[in-house]
């Protein structure tokens, strides 16, 4: 009986199976026309839930789009001159020009062919589509595309959208960096070095050096500050406030920070001391979490940026007036008059969250007013993002009016920055971006090609507020903040495109208008080399590129629409930092180089070069000094704040570790030079070292107050006379 029943049921099951397969995969006899031209398919379209799905190729290419299937991350990319659509296989959320949108029928794979929804893609490419029920046909009318808006600011809106944004960008990041198709020259990297125009000379009423600031009137933070009488120094045992009396310097107070906080930078504004530190909050994991086996375990601490604002009218007893905790890592900050502006970034550890669980707990951005114990959280519809951002970070922009009790002006953006440039009125955040290369040859067999570019967010600074204004994009990557500048209403940026190891690298200058659209450009300089340093000064740009020789380019942007090369000088070596002595002299810090027996380039000692650009069409080298041998290093090479420079004082100093033969340290301390409009000369060198080398005795900074030079290491401060180089006093600051 059981066998007979099975035999009766089996034919019915076969009929149902074949019927189901027939409904999904059978010829639907759908015809598709583009501008009345019928499209032939090698695999017929299908209908699912009332939606027409078609093979990726054919129709979209007729619409002027390039189509590719990225098999590494199961993503379809449809791109034309104005639009880009990214669709992950089986996902109901897609990226259209960087914006998350919902679809009711996702892209799917059938018999090894990729099918995508016709109406959704066609309409989002900007074309008209109609269905004729009487003929079972789809008619598409091509329209002229509207360029993607560069100034569109979106909000995340929901947790589901946040998860989708993270997933798209996480998959792309892993594809580019973990699948061996990186498009970035690994020898080029952004750093947080920041400087542009010479710091203003100290006035006679306060004859003391200032931080080597990028823009006049825009103060940058550092590990040391002074107000002409007191010195504020970040020491290993806390922040020390020192009476600078050269004959009898003494510590007048110590500002202690929490044990889990390390000081990043300090600022002095009138009688306000601002300390910005990195604060780590550790979590105790419960037994349930500890016993769970995970490939990528959750982090056990949170990075937070700690901002402490003290009143130092009573220098011996600084009073804490404000304290804030902002989620993430401190990137950079500025003070303009009595306003503080800063940026922090928070990595979102995408793999810590169960993205397939709609109830997964993803922490929202927040900041805390510590003194009032108030926590401010950002809802999903308060988290902003620009289309086509690339990484999974939150970026906090913070404005604080130091003269009032008002709460900070805080905004959160999805997508972080690595480098910022700040003028008196604006802040520019640079973001490394990867974009689908529309010009590259694409086939369904190979994965898409992505290119490297720099996205720029422009913010307006006013009264302690930071308001986003516009977005721009330029090809290539930048080396640091020296790559950017604002001048007479235009924003200028220098980038490197291509790969130095493939000999395809080129160097470029782009000039953007107030809407962050490219108004002028100079492309293709020094093929096969990359930018090592740039300096902007008025209408001129000075650029150093390098591979085996050091070309210094003098570029004129007096006509911002047509930047032109005025002159060029090639010499051995290269400069990683350029400093303006005056309008006709540029000082370069870098390395001496020579070609070895195999045709490669090896570096020698630290090289100082003085360039004369009085005649910009024929720049010349008028002074060189090579310090030490291979391995010699100074922070000035990658951190402009390590340089003390004053043309008014006729003095320059910087820390240096000098190497001799076989990479043996011969000297560690500060080199001091006399500097004038017509040149420079070696003056003195100062060391804190005893007989044996000690890391904590390495000189980190040099300042001057009146006629005395102050050098600082973690352990001590020394005072020397500028007049005769005599050591006047020494103070231990490690206690």
Steps between C-alpha positions, in 0.01 A plus 500: 500500500779742582674427168179549301435835672853618423461407132179704482656808659828494306354606158320790668827619657675485164224709341529763775881515472494538121220755524699708748811491285296588195353807668844631598723416209272450198500740206287794612487642146579846636638741243718796600548804274746788543398799287284254299795269432432147619763345726597139442580290807693174512307421821138609520380748763291370790223643715504476877242662726382706207848635427696437182853370554742501208858378444751767600627570152321621188241756608718702735785518251251631243423771755866606499590326826791271571408186685715273711459213741744505790517130581730562799225672698191389299421852387363639175631841395306703241666830414449775243648848472271637772384210716627197684284215632644229727287194572607218731361161408179422688486830691191723514708814549715643221737794461396759243756777463613428853148510645329196651166413336252214538395255230226237527675245274878469545764398248530123478704224340317244283691225321826695541351813342435825686148646472415854611172697528444692176269782614700594810831525315357674194323770704802557724716548192258780410306339211126446439349151501148380413329160499261408217276223628343438161833408338680373813772753426717752685577831328794711619564856385852631555536837672799727549658424836516763769845511669518372855465778758826550685336696781226261602500424872300201616396359835527132588138484614486151653706221649429285194643770273806533722561125483461505119741793463754323718460177306551657158808689608643214704474263206661751264782571745572130544490445125751776425743426781464127564444364151826634359357775280618803695523808278706704744876543487595354836795735527262795523307552818314780663618623830383763742780745440360851460653836400488762227605862543768621740390567854464873573797643684444567868449864583743692718260485796516119496836408353447127491463231238168357396398163358593475133139565394363433157292815458552834667233554764413129514667335798596133494541283805833353607666328795642835618369858518616820664347841569831686537523438873372150568575183306241223471655164419354152467732285712484130578369579851231746394479849360756728662464877526847651532613847600746580220737713709826396327715524811254315724232313303254306713184295470214707642226239452424160350170431328438132547281308260321171553712189508339369180547829311804600297547862393504552123521881468459819698387853413529833680230763433525807723459358850365167378701178490349235273618141535398246238569142592424145399283320752448124493199352682552130569215250527486194722370213289243273659533123511248448222706704256831350611375145451372568149743405222534784248719552195524872571437569870352833603730776616530536874541877503362812335717783360387843616630853448520689829479882489582683823480880523669670796502858624863583587456850640632348822799327345569292810145362516353453152122465517318247281209684336388257227563135420363298210544147372454444128488149360801396291857612438612861483607597148586870522387832641539877471424809703393820324475791741296356792344211305619137498433275201595133488435174316497146639433172321353175628550167323187287486614144551261357245586137571404529866133528412264231376386677184242233429324557829261795478516533877880527505621774730717751310602785732396843375739798509505707816691753705504570871509822703702361789445779752119477472506123440285547189519262206380614157418225250443546126193340344535329161330792328763733651797308357598663172692370203615614160431271207792283397690504828732202530582387852315379806569778748308770678652847469419751774531872426508703822486876556536646850464867593753543780348830613149371579329217684325380184507130415733392218378500142538131406413320178566139403572376147531145375842479336820635653789725407875457538616855429349845549591850386365803687487865397346780708156440353495143371604146576570239232499129582676269253378143462666222303245356258477206262279537195397272219717583200256580222776539242665162560427202278243281675378146428274262685795262540716744692428700812443877487787747514500765772703819505631707789378855552469758775158619614488840667237623743485876551367640829428858600639614837316776684447590866600156621273319253600266217254481209549280196499691171601285205686197374761458226719231354837495324696211348789354694621503859666757722800458729394725788351836582771682308319378190211742563453877510236772475583820311280787380179299492652189343604170653820346362619143538797296372458126435676197358313261270604158368759257630867588547596132484326469161655826378147638448507758781444865413472812712233762479363828633126569513334833571141482632247782521285586802255221403789251499481449124826475305564837337858446386758224490858413415551128445771254401809637674801271560371168371630204699560716810282606790461813710715515814416854610310811395485856619243765410601867518273762345452429130783247496521131576831328566498125443769237554469165324747216517612164367873536443546879489321782678314729260375822659212643296395865520133523398307820434127516586447874453253388234317228700339367183837429338775404747838487328852380578732801522826319571664177608819398679643146524748410773597181689287411802148603594315721746209377714431841652528848348506815713471856369784719624363798310338554160825414319659229716370149578661264747472126430545220753553152361765244413809488289493214248726316262458231235641161599677247277169335405341825381284544808492794739632496856461776757783662686499764772240762582525779243422870540461689175439870448329583169506847345183563294557871437492406132221238494590383150852407618487388867839419646656328798702750707581301815519135607597322817495123548477382862629155584471188290229252403252453785519859626150616593312808617132543581505808278500269198137405568382734776535872437429578866849375589650806327570820689554773240517877539639727231450794736714329763742371237470153647395150401518172697370145471555162672718242327649155556829486307629166372859419408648189344315170549190688623662596828357805678758776515280777640146551627364844583431828322679670212489880508555722194530871436256602228487818290340619178819418314570156647558290809796366696554243770505646852492236774378160610344412834457156656328369811681167481751379754760238408238236425207540263160547667174527306352740756792738447425545129431867426140534373446877470692828506354844574642841579384765748675834478874428476493139614459167327302226681538133401269226625518123538277274709739527792626856504504857373821688426544875458778644280599856423437591136780756515785267599344148502586464868286262703318708764293244689336158496169382644382144558141460378461125553394525866 
